[in-house]
């Protein structure tokens, strides 16, 4: 069976409900994953917007999520990095008004180590560690427009 990432809030390619955006409660949508590969020791999650006017905008980065966790609530058990809003944790979809629909990619990484030792607390350091330790990825994409 495939490693999958899903949400009860929206289907692949569909609109992310307003409550999970800057126009609502700005809370992360419920996420669930299934079938992480054998040997998965931890998980990491990155949510970003490749359609942002200034280039890819990072909304959420969490790592060291326990491998035994099968639901997104476990993401809060991981370590959050500062997003492009300048704060730690989740920052929901918030495209410029009138900019059209943006795609929001949630990428879940199955890792072969229980913890990542990051030399710096930023996306670049996380991505370097992910390159070395990723055994599988699962993706979910939603859209939002203001």
Beta strands, then each sheet from edge to edge (+ up, - down):
strand 1: 4-7
strand 2: 31-34
strand 3: 42-49
strand 4: 57-66
strand 5: 79-80
strand 6: 102-111
strand 7: 134-144
sheet 1: 1+ 2-
sheet 2: 5+ 4- 3+ 6- 7+
end
